[in-house]
Amino acid sequence: MELTKKRWIILIASCFINLCIGSIYAWSVFSAPMAEYLSGLTGLKLTPGDLAIAFTITNSVGPITMISGGWINDRFGPKRVILVGGLLFGGGMILSGFATSVSFLVLAYGIVLGLGTGMVYGCTISNSIKFFPDKRGLVGGVTTAAYGLSSVIIPPIANGLISTSGVKSAFIIIGIAFLLIICSASFFIEKCPSDFIPAGWTPKTLNTSRSSKSDKDWKGMLVSPLFYVMILLLISGAFAGLMCTSQASPIAQKMVGLSAAAATTVVSVLALFNTGGRIIAGYISDKIGRINTLAFASLLSVAGLVLLYISGENSVATFYIGISVIGLSFGSLMGVFPGFTADQFGAKNNSVNYGIMFIGFALAGYFGPSIMKNVYSADSSYQRAFVIAAIFGITGFILTFVYKWTVKYQERTASKPQEASI
């Protein structure tokens, strides 16, 4: 089969894989019943906030295998990396069903599952982007959207399994299913040839000032000032999304007074807008530019946080609008950043480069949920956490202008030697 057509099969397989690993965003559905179950075993009065450390570590360790798996992917292809990542991911989910303490859960869900997530996520996205240089923003949005869509599909399934079979069985059943799906789909994944150009597409000719961006390795990326602007922008943009995603269900119950079942719907709504944001922003960014899209996403985040701040008991409509806007903003950021990184530093080494860039996501994934937990413990309210997240959103918006200024400065600097020689 012609590779230009076969790439669509590879993209579909990648989306199925990401649909599985995106189930980590359904964590808030598992957290309350798991806290209750472990409380009964240990005799401790555990809350979902006490278990949030597992979700935090899941996001924190991902870049480790994104970078190492990306290095292997760039040299030997993604098939083996995804296969091993699928075993880790499914195995971590299954082991979570056997957890008897918070530390066991951190090991299973936080470390084992988190390492598997990083291996799979990095390879599927980077490899897909390489196959679609003509639709880089859209494909980055679609592959990350599949990751986000899992949080629409999995919460009601997990909630049903928890209601009928208990939280232990839910972890085990979902883990077995996802292990089989990821490992099977990995056999449809192929490495993109370095010289691949889709049939009927002519690459744009790079001018001298922009050609220096092409195909930097991780060392070249780290010496670029733009890397540091971009990773700070990623941290600022992901902070609110990860903060709210980690405890969406408890927030809905404690702040607005929704039932556990209604709070599950909140998780799905957040995930639905997260998913839509990835596709829409990925497509739009191909038209208006990545950085302009990210600037708009930063403003959306602040608007959503303001709505959450003014929400309270029975402010259901305001709360739903706010959480939806947060999902849309977060999805926009995650849909744009894979292509944004490849645009800036080239597609050739994007598996490793995006893995390093993803450290920004891990930092946001650690500090966002941790700050929300600590604020609620101190205040018995989430409002101060929303203010902190809004400051991060404003910072992200400012950083989009810093990025533009840095690009112009580098282009002026690159053109000076040529001007002197004329």
C-alpha positions as CSV (number, residue, x, y, z in Angstrom):
1,M,0.0,0.0,0.0
2,E,1.3,3.5,-0.9
3,L,2.7,5.1,2.3
4,T,0.7,8.3,1.7
5,K,-2.5,6.2,2.1
6,K,-1.1,3.8,4.7
7,R,-0.3,6.8,7.0
8,W,-4.0,7.1,7.7
9,I,-4.1,3.5,9.1
10,I,-1.1,4.4,11.3
11,L,-2.9,7.5,12.5
12,I,-6.1,5.6,13.3
13,A,-4.1,3.0,15.3
14,S,-2.3,5.8,17.1
15,C,-5.7,7.3,18.1
16,F,-7.0,4.0,19.5
17,I,-3.8,3.7,21.5
18,N,-4.1,7.2,22.9
19,L,-7.8,6.6,23.6
20,C,-6.6,3.9,26.1
21,I,-3.8,5.8,27.8
22,G,-6.0,8.9,28.1
23,S,-8.0,7.1,30.7
24,I,-5.6,8.6,33.3
25,Y,-7.8,11.7,33.2
26,A,-10.7,9.6,34.6
27,W,-8.7,9.4,37.8
28,S,-11.2,11.6,39.8
29,V,-13.8,8.9,39.2
30,F,-11.6,6.3,40.9
31,S,-10.2,8.5,43.7
32,A,-13.3,8.7,46.0
33,P,-14.2,5.0,46.0
34,M,-10.5,4.0,46.2
35,A,-10.0,6.3,49.2
36,E,-13.0,4.7,50.9
37,Y,-11.7,1.2,50.1
38,L,-8.2,1.9,51.4
39,S,-9.7,3.6,54.5
40,G,-11.4,0.4,55.3
41,L,-8.2,-1.6,54.9
42,T,-5.8,0.7,56.7
43,G,-8.1,2.2,59.3
44,L,-7.0,5.6,58.2
45,K,-9.5,8.3,57.2
46,L,-8.3,8.9,53.6
47,T,-9.8,11.4,51.2
48,P,-9.5,11.8,47.4
49,G,-7.0,14.6,48.1
50,D,-4.7,12.1,49.9
51,L,-4.7,9.9,46.9
52,A,-4.0,12.7,44.4
53,I,-0.3,12.0,44.8
54,A,-0.8,9.0,42.6
55,F,-2.2,11.1,39.7
56,T,0.5,13.7,40.3
57,I,3.3,11.2,40.0
58,T,1.7,9.7,36.9
59,N,2.1,13.0,35.1
60,S,5.5,13.7,36.7
61,V,7.3,10.5,35.5
62,G,5.9,10.5,32.0
63,P,8.7,12.6,30.5
64,I,11.3,10.1,31.7
65,T,10.1,7.4,29.2
66,M,9.0,10.0,26.7
67,I,12.6,11.0,26.3
68,S,14.1,7.5,26.5
69,G,11.4,6.0,24.4
70,G,11.7,8.9,22.0
71,W,15.4,8.2,21.6
72,I,14.6,4.5,20.8
73,N,11.7,5.5,18.5
74,D,13.9,7.9,16.5
75,R,16.4,5.1,15.8
76,F,14.5,1.8,15.8
77,G,10.9,2.7,15.3
78,P,7.9,3.1,17.6
79,K,6.4,-0.4,17.4
80,R,8.5,-1.9,20.2
81,V,8.3,1.2,22.3
82,I,4.5,1.2,22.2
83,L,4.4,-2.5,22.8
84,V,6.5,-2.2,26.0
85,G,4.6,0.9,27.0
86,G,1.3,-0.9,26.6
87,L,2.5,-3.7,28.9
88,L,3.5,-1.1,31.5
89,F,0.3,0.9,31.2
90,G,-2.0,-2.1,31.4
91,G,0.1,-3.7,34.1
92,G,0.0,-0.6,36.2
93,M,-3.7,-0.3,35.9
94,I,-4.2,-4.0,36.9
95,L,-1.8,-3.7,39.8
96,S,-3.8,-0.7,41.1
97,G,-6.7,-3.1,41.6
98,F,-4.5,-5.0,44.1
99,A,-3.4,-1.9,46.0
100,T,-3.6,-2.2,49.8
101,S,-2.1,1.2,50.7
102,V,-1.4,4.6,49.3
103,S,2.2,3.8,48.7
104,F,1.2,0.6,46.7
105,L,-1.2,2.7,44.6
106,V,1.6,5.3,44.0
107,L,3.9,2.5,42.8
108,A,1.3,0.9,40.5
109,Y,-0.7,3.9,39.2
110,G,1.8,6.6,39.7
111,I,5.1,5.0,38.6
112,V,4.4,1.9,36.5
113,L,1.3,3.2,34.7
114,G,3.0,6.7,34.4
115,L,6.1,5.3,32.8
116,G,4.0,3.3,30.3
117,T,1.9,6.5,29.5
118,G,5.1,8.4,28.6
119,M,6.4,5.7,26.3
120,V,3.2,5.4,24.4
121,Y,2.1,9.0,24.2
122,G,5.4,10.4,23.0
123,C,5.8,7.8,20.2
124,T,2.3,8.0,18.8
125,I,2.2,11.7,18.6
126,S,5.7,12.3,17.2
127,N,5.4,9.5,14.7
128,S,2.0,10.7,13.4
129,I,3.3,14.3,13.0
130,K,6.2,13.0,10.9
131,F,3.8,11.2,8.6
132,F,1.7,14.4,8.2
133,P,4.0,17.4,7.5
134,D,1.2,18.9,5.4
135,K,-1.3,18.8,8.3
136,R,1.0,19.0,11.4
137,G,-1.4,21.1,13.6
138,L,-4.5,19.1,12.7
139,V,-2.8,15.7,13.3
140,G,-1.3,16.9,16.5
141,G,-4.8,17.9,17.6
142,V,-6.4,14.7,16.5
143,T,-3.9,12.4,18.2
144,T,-4.0,14.3,21.4
145,A,-7.8,14.6,21.1
146,A,-8.0,10.8,21.2
147,Y,-6.1,11.0,24.4
148,G,-8.6,13.5,25.8
149,L,-11.7,11.7,24.5
150,S,-10.9,8.8,26.8
151,S,-12.1,10.9,29.7
152,V,-15.5,11.2,28.0
153,I,-15.9,7.5,27.4
154,I,-14.2,5.9,30.4
155,P,-15.8,7.7,33.4
156,P,-19.3,6.3,32.9
157,I,-17.9,2.9,32.1
158,A,-15.6,3.0,35.2
159,N,-18.4,4.3,37.4
160,G,-20.7,1.5,36.2
161,L,-18.0,-1.1,36.9
162,I,-17.3,0.4,40.3
163,S,-21.0,0.4,41.2
164,T,-21.5,-3.3,40.2
165,S,-18.1,-4.9,40.9
166,G,-16.2,-2.5,43.1
167,V,-13.2,-0.3,42.5
168,K,-10.7,-3.2,42.6
169,S,-12.4,-5.0,39.8
170,A,-12.8,-1.8,37.7
171,F,-9.1,-1.3,37.7
172,I,-8.4,-4.9,36.8
173,I,-11.0,-5.1,34.0
174,I,-10.0,-1.8,32.4
175,G,-6.3,-2.6,32.7
176,I,-6.7,-6.0,30.9
177,A,-8.8,-4.5,28.1
178,F,-6.3,-1.6,27.5
179,L,-3.3,-3.8,27.7
180,L,-4.7,-6.0,24.9
181,I,-5.8,-3.0,22.7
182,I,-2.5,-1.1,23.0
183,C,-0.3,-4.1,22.3
184,S,-2.5,-5.3,19.4
185,A,-2.6,-1.8,17.8
186,S,1.2,-1.4,18.1
187,F,1.6,-3.9,15.2
188,F,-0.1,-1.4,12.9
189,I,2.5,1.3,13.7
190,E,5.4,1.9,11.4
191,K,8.4,4.2,11.6
192,C,8.2,7.2,9.3
193,P,11.0,7.3,6.7
194,S,13.3,10.3,7.2
195,D,12.7,11.4,3.6
196,F,9.0,10.9,3.5
197,I,6.9,13.5,1.6
198,P,3.2,12.9,1.0
199,A,2.2,12.5,-2.6
200,G,1.0,15.7,-4.1
201,W,2.5,17.9,-1.4
202,T,5.3,20.4,-1.9
203,P,7.2,21.5,1.2
204,K,7.4,25.3,1.7
205,T,10.8,26.7,1.0
206,L,12.4,28.0,4.2
207,N,14.1,31.3,4.0
208,T,17.6,31.7,5.4
209,S,16.5,33.2,8.7
210,R,14.1,30.4,9.5
211,S,16.1,27.5,8.2
212,S,18.2,27.4,11.4
213,K,15.1,25.9,13.0
214,S,15.2,22.8,11.0
215,D,16.0,19.5,12.7
216,K,17.8,20.5,15.9
217,D,18.7,17.7,18.3
218,W,18.0,18.0,22.0
219,K,21.4,19.8,22.5
220,G,20.6,22.3,19.9
221,M,17.1,22.8,21.3
222,L,18.4,23.4,24.9
223,V,20.8,26.2,23.7
224,S,17.9,28.1,22.1
225,P,16.3,30.8,24.2
226,L,13.0,29.9,22.5
227,F,13.0,26.6,24.3
228,Y,12.8,28.2,27.7
229,V,10.0,30.6,26.6
230,M,8.1,27.6,25.2
231,I,8.5,25.4,28.3
232,L,7.4,28.2,30.6
233,L,4.4,28.8,28.3
234,L,3.5,25.1,28.6
235,I,3.8,25.1,32.4
236,S,1.6,28.3,32.6
237,G,-1.0,26.9,30.2
238,A,-1.3,23.4,31.6
239,F,-1.4,24.5,35.2
240,A,-5.2,25.2,35.4
241,G,-6.2,22.3,33.3
242,L,-4.3,19.7,35.3
243,M,-5.3,21.3,38.6
244,C,-9.0,21.0,37.8
245,T,-8.8,17.7,36.0
246,S,-7.1,15.9,38.9
247,Q,-10.0,16.8,41.2
248,A,-13.0,17.6,39.0
249,S,-15.3,15.3,40.7
250,P,-14.5,16.4,44.3
251,I,-14.7,20.0,43.3
252,A,-18.2,19.5,41.8
253,Q,-19.3,17.7,45.0
254,K,-17.8,20.0,47.6
255,M,-18.1,23.4,45.9
256,V,-21.3,23.1,44.0
257,G,-23.0,20.3,46.0
258,L,-23.5,17.9,43.1
259,S,-24.0,14.2,43.8
260,A,-21.3,11.6,43.0
261,A,-23.2,10.5,39.8
262,A,-23.7,14.1,38.7
263,A,-20.0,14.8,39.4
264,T,-19.1,12.0,37.0
265,T,-20.9,13.9,34.3
266,V,-18.7,16.9,35.1
267,V,-15.6,14.8,34.4
268,S,-17.0,13.8,31.1
269,V,-18.0,17.4,30.1
270,L,-14.5,18.6,31.0
271,A,-13.0,15.9,28.9
272,L,-15.4,16.5,26.0
273,F,-14.4,20.2,25.7
274,N,-10.7,19.1,26.3
275,T,-11.1,16.8,23.3
276,G,-12.8,19.4,21.1
277,G,-10.3,22.0,22.0
278,R,-7.4,19.8,20.7
279,I,-9.0,19.2,17.3
280,I,-10.3,22.7,16.8
281,A,-7.1,24.5,18.0
282,G,-4.9,22.1,16.0
283,Y,-6.8,23.0,12.8
284,I,-7.0,26.7,13.6
285,S,-3.3,26.8,14.4
286,D,-2.5,25.6,10.8
287,K,-4.3,28.8,9.6
288,I,-3.5,31.6,12.1
289,G,-0.3,30.2,13.6
290,R,0.5,28.2,16.8
291,I,1.5,31.2,19.0
292,N,-1.7,33.2,18.2
293,T,-3.8,30.1,19.1
294,L,-1.9,29.7,22.4
295,A,-2.5,33.4,23.2
296,F,-6.2,32.9,22.8
297,A,-6.1,29.7,24.8
298,S,-4.4,31.5,27.7
299,L,-7.2,34.1,27.8
300,L,-9.8,31.4,27.8
301,S,-8.2,29.8,30.8
302,V,-8.4,33.0,32.8
303,A,-12.0,33.5,31.8
304,G,-12.9,29.9,32.9
305,L,-11.1,30.4,36.2
306,V,-13.0,33.6,36.9
307,L,-16.3,31.7,36.4
308,L,-15.2,28.9,38.7
309,Y,-14.1,31.5,41.3
310,I,-17.6,33.0,41.5
311,S,-19.3,29.6,41.5
312,G,-20.7,28.3,44.8
313,E,-23.4,26.1,46.2
314,N,-26.1,25.5,43.6
315,S,-24.2,27.7,41.0
316,V,-24.5,24.8,38.6
317,A,-24.7,26.7,35.3
318,T,-21.8,29.0,36.1
319,F,-19.7,26.0,37.2
320,Y,-20.4,24.0,34.1
321,I,-19.6,26.9,31.8
322,G,-16.4,27.6,33.7
323,I,-15.2,23.9,33.7
324,S,-16.1,23.7,30.0
325,V,-14.0,26.7,29.2
326,I,-11.1,25.3,31.2
327,G,-11.3,22.1,29.2
328,L,-11.4,23.9,25.9
329,S,-8.3,26.0,26.9
330,F,-6.4,23.0,28.2
331,G,-7.2,21.0,25.1
332,S,-6.1,23.8,22.8
333,L,-2.7,24.0,24.5
334,M,-2.1,20.2,24.3
335,G,-3.3,20.0,20.8
336,V,-1.0,22.7,19.5
337,F,2.2,22.0,21.4
338,P,3.4,18.9,19.6
339,G,3.2,20.6,16.2
340,F,4.6,23.8,17.8
341,T,7.7,22.0,19.0
342,A,8.2,20.3,15.6
343,D,7.8,23.6,13.8
344,Q,10.4,25.2,16.0
345,F,13.0,22.5,16.2
346,G,12.2,20.2,13.3
347,A,10.4,16.9,13.0
348,K,13.4,14.6,12.8
349,N,14.2,14.6,16.5
350,N,10.7,15.6,17.7
351,S,10.2,12.4,19.8
352,V,13.1,13.3,22.1
353,N,12.6,17.1,21.9
354,Y,8.9,16.9,22.7
355,G,9.7,14.5,25.5
356,I,12.0,17.1,27.0
357,M,9.5,19.9,26.4
358,F,6.9,17.7,28.2
359,I,8.8,18.2,31.4
360,G,6.9,21.5,31.5
361,F,3.7,19.5,31.5
362,A,5.0,17.2,34.3
363,L,5.9,20.2,36.4
364,A,2.4,21.7,36.0
365,G,1.0,18.2,36.7
366,Y,2.8,18.2,40.0
367,F,2.3,21.7,41.2
368,G,-1.2,22.2,40.0
369,P,-2.9,19.4,41.9
370,S,-0.6,19.8,44.9
371,I,-1.5,23.5,45.3
372,M,-5.2,22.8,44.9
373,K,-4.9,20.1,47.6
374,N,-3.0,22.3,50.0
375,V,-5.2,25.3,49.4
376,Y,-8.4,23.2,50.2
377,S,-6.7,21.7,53.3
378,A,-5.9,25.2,54.6
379,D,-9.0,27.1,53.5
380,S,-11.7,24.5,53.1
381,S,-12.3,26.3,49.8
382,Y,-10.9,26.1,46.3
383,Q,-11.2,29.9,45.5
384,R,-7.6,30.8,46.3
385,A,-6.3,28.0,44.0
386,F,-8.4,29.5,41.1
387,V,-6.7,32.8,41.7
388,I,-3.2,31.2,41.6
389,A,-4.1,29.4,38.4
390,A,-5.4,32.6,36.8
391,I,-2.0,34.3,37.5
392,F,-0.4,31.4,35.6
393,G,-2.9,32.0,32.7
394,I,-2.0,35.7,32.5
395,T,1.7,34.8,32.6
396,G,1.1,32.4,29.7
397,F,-0.5,35.2,27.7
398,I,2.4,37.5,28.3
399,L,4.8,34.8,27.3
400,T,3.2,34.6,23.9
401,F,4.5,38.1,23.3
402,V,7.9,37.3,24.7
403,Y,8.0,34.4,22.2
404,K,7.2,36.7,19.2
405,W,9.8,39.2,20.3
406,T,12.4,36.5,20.7
407,V,11.7,35.1,17.2
408,K,12.1,38.6,15.7
409,Y,15.3,39.2,17.6
410,Q,16.8,35.9,16.4
411,E,15.8,36.6,12.8
412,R,17.3,40.1,12.9
413,T,20.5,38.6,14.4
414,A,20.7,35.8,11.8
415,S,20.3,38.4,8.9
416,K,23.1,40.7,10.1
417,P,26.0,38.7,8.7
418,Q,24.3,38.4,5.3
419,E,23.7,42.2,5.3
420,A,27.3,42.9,6.1
421,S,28.5,40.7,3.2
422,I,26.4,42.5,0.6
